[in-house]
Amino acid sequence: MKKYLIMIASSLLILVGCSDAYTNIKDKNQSIVKIGDTQITKGSIYKDLMANYGSYFVLGDATEKILDLEVETTEEMNKLVEDQINQYKSSYGDSWETIIKMYGHKDEEALKSSIIYAEKLKELTKKYIYDNYQTLVSLYNPKQAIVLTFSDTDSANAALVELKNGVNPAEVGTAYNSTTSGEPQIVTTESNFTSEVKAILNTASSNDDFAVIPSADGTLTYVIKVVDTDVENIKAQIVDEFVTYSKISDEADKFYFNKHKFKIYDKDLYDAFTSNYSGYLTK
């Protein structure tokens, strides 16, 4: 199948390049390409392209339409794009035009559109999070906490003394070679910490002092403190954290596809979508 698809792709290029190609064939059973003894019909190309690539491209096009309906392109977004483009130009210099095409963009305007698309997609996920905030908070139990990570217990205990004396956690982290910054961060049930650390974070309050938690295998020692558990007080930070969760962004996409009653009327494309993106189809 892979070789056949490559043949189809190559055949499409041949159609573009040959001066004697007849590209106005309407009969799906008529051959439009012949390679040696193998003939490929218009219908077979359409079916295979729809089955293997159609759902991906339609998903992208439909997402773009939904973004236009749900998310406004703001001046802030446009400024972000201009700043990024100027930074890229400064970095790549005379290679800029080559770099654009290397990453699959026709020109600078196409790249700008791609950046805007990504920003609007992120804003769409944020919109979903704000609209479903309490449900997501109950599910992921977010808190703001300080987590310092040390490779030996002596460093962790020395750091604990400094912290209890009121020294800034970020400075303590640097002084004792913590592999985490010591800056307050949002932690949730999805955070990449050991079960021992998660157990403390899930039950601790902001009134609790710094605690030293060794990992089960003894390779790391954590010093942690919950800073804030008020999910309204740290709402913006929690939303920024949730945006990075692919599970939530997938849920958001499916919600808006269903909201706008996304339907497919082509049988081959519908079958491909059912296989790859069934949650996006309107129930």
N, C-alpha and C positions, 0 to 999 in steps of 0.2 A: 504493500500500500504506500509506503513512504516513497519508493522509487516511482510509483505511478503519479503521486502528487508532484514530485519533482519534474516529471515529464510534462504534466499539465502546466506548471509554472513556466517551464522553458518554452512550451508551446505558445503561451500567451505572449511571451517576449518575441517569439518568432512572428506572431501575428502583427505586432506593433512594427517590427522591422522590415517585413517583406513588402515589396511594392505590388505584388500580384495577389495579396491576400484578400479574400472575400469576407468581410466582417459583418455583412448584413444578412447573414443566414438566420432565418426565423424558425425553421423546423428543428425541434429539439433532437430528432432522430438522425438528422443529417450530419455527416462528418465535417468537422471544421479543421481538423489537423490529421495529417498522416505522417508517421515516422516509421520507415521501413514497411513492415506488413501490419503495423498496428494503426488503427484508426480510432480517433476520439471524437465522440459526438458532442454537440452543444449541450444536450441534456445531461450527459455524464459529467461534463466539466462543471456545470451549474450545481448539480447534486453534490459532487465531491467538495467543491469550494464551500457550499453552504454547510455541509456536515462538519468540515474541519476548521473553517475560518469564519464562516458567516456569523455565528453567535457572538464571537469576540468583537467583530467590527460593529455589529448592530448594537451590542451592549454599550460600546463607546459612544456611538452616535446618539442613542437614546439617553444616555447619561448626560450628554451635553445639552440636550433639549430640556431635561429636567432641571439642570443647573440654571439655565436661562429663566425658567419659571420660578424657581425657589430662591435663588441667590443673586443679589444685585452686584454688578461689577463696580466696585467703589473706587474713588480717587486714591484711597490708601493702597488698594491692590495695584492700580496702575503705577503708583510711585514705587512700590516694591519691585515690580517688573523692571522698571527703568533702572533702579539701583542695582539689581542683579545683572542686567545686561551690561551696564557700565563697568561693573566689577569683572565680568567675564572678558569684556573687550580689553580691559587693562591687563588681565592675566595672560591672554592669548595673543595679543598684539596683531601682527600681520597674518597669523594663522586663524583668525576669528572666523572668516567665511568658510574655511575648510572644516573647522571644528563643528560649525552648525550642521553642515551636510553629513559629517561623520556620525552625528547622533540622530540622523534620520529626519532632519527638518529641511524644508525647501529653502527657507530664507529666515531672516531675523524676525519677521512678522509671525511666521509659523511658530518659532520658538517662544515668542511672547505669548501667543495664544495658548501654547502648552503650559506655560507657567501660570497663566490666569486660570486655566482649567484645573490645575492642581490646587490652587488657592481656593477656588470656589468649591471644589470637592471637599476640602477640609472644613470650609464654612458650613457646608451642608451637613456634615457629620456633627459639627458643633450645635447646629440648630436642633438636630435630633436629640442630642444629649441634654440641652437645656429643656426641651419639651418633655423629656422622660427622666429628668434629673433624680427625683426621689426613688424611682424604681431602680436605676443604675447604682445609686448610692447604697441602697439596701443590698444589692447583689455583690458589690465590690468592696464595701466597707472601707472607704478611703479615710486616711488621716495624714496630717503633716508631721513628719518625724525627722530627727537627726540620726543618721546611722554612720558610724565610723567602723572601719574594717581593718584588722591588724593580723599579721602573720604569726605573732607570738603574744603570749599572755602578758609578759612583762611590759611590753609597749602599751597594751590595752589598760593595764592597771595604772601605769604612769599617766596615761592620758586621762583616766578617770579622776585622778587627783587634781589635775589642771582644770578639768571641766567643773568640778565641784568648787574650785576656787574662783570660778567666774570667767575663765579665759575663753575667748571666742572659739567655738568648735572647729571652724575652718582652719584657724591658726594651729589648734591642737592637732588636727588631722595632718597638716603639713609637717609639723615638728616631729611627729612620731610615725610618719610614713604610712598613713592610712590610704588604702586603695579607693576609698570613697571620700568625697570632698568634705563632708561635715556640714554642708549647707542644708537648710531645711528642704525636704522633698516630700512629694506625695507618695505614700505607700498604700497598696491595696492588696487584696487577696491574690492578685496576679503578679505582684512584685517578685523579682528574682532573688529571694532570700531563702535561707534554710528554714526548715519547719520549726526549729527552735526559736528563731528570730520572729517568724510570723506569729507564733503562738503568743509571744509577749506583745507584739504590736497590735494584735487583734483584741487584746484585753486591757492594755495599759491606758491610762488617762494622762492628760497634760499635767496633772498634779504629781505624778510619779517622777522620781529622780532618775538620773542616768543609771543604767543597769549594764553589767558585763555578762555577755552570753557567749559561751564557747560553742563552736559547732560540734556536732555529734562525732565527727571523725578527728577532731582535735587539730585540724589544719589552720583554722581561722578563729579569731576571737572578735566579737562585735561589742561595741559600746553604743547603746541606743537610748533615745528618749523621745517620747511622743510630745510634740509641741502644741498641736491644735487638733481638736476633734469636732469643732463646729463646722459642719459641711457648708453652711451658708457663708461663714466668714472666709473660707478658703475656696469658694466656689470656682473662681476663675482658674486657679491652679489645678483643681480637680478636673475641670473640663479639658484643660490642656493635656492632662495625663490621659484621660479617657480617649481623646482624639487619636492617640497613638495605638490604641488597641484594635487590631484588625477585626476581631469579633464584633465590636461595636460598630465600626465603619461598615461592615458587611450587613449588619442589621439595619443600619440607617439607609443604605442603598436599597435594600429590599422593601423597606417601608415606603420610600418615595416612589419606587416603581409601581407598587400596588396602589398607592394614593392616586397616582395619575393614570391608573387603569391600563397599564402596559399590556398590549396583546400582540400576538403574532398570527398572521393568517396564512403564511406559507408553510406547508406541511413539513418539508425537509428542514427548514430553519427552526420550526417549532420543536421537532424531534431533537435537534442538536441543543436547543436551549433547555429542554427538559432534562437532558443528560448533564449539561454543564452548569446551568444557572436556574434550576427549577424554582427556587424561592423568589425569583424576580417576576414571575408570571402572575398576573392577576388571578386570584382564586375565583 
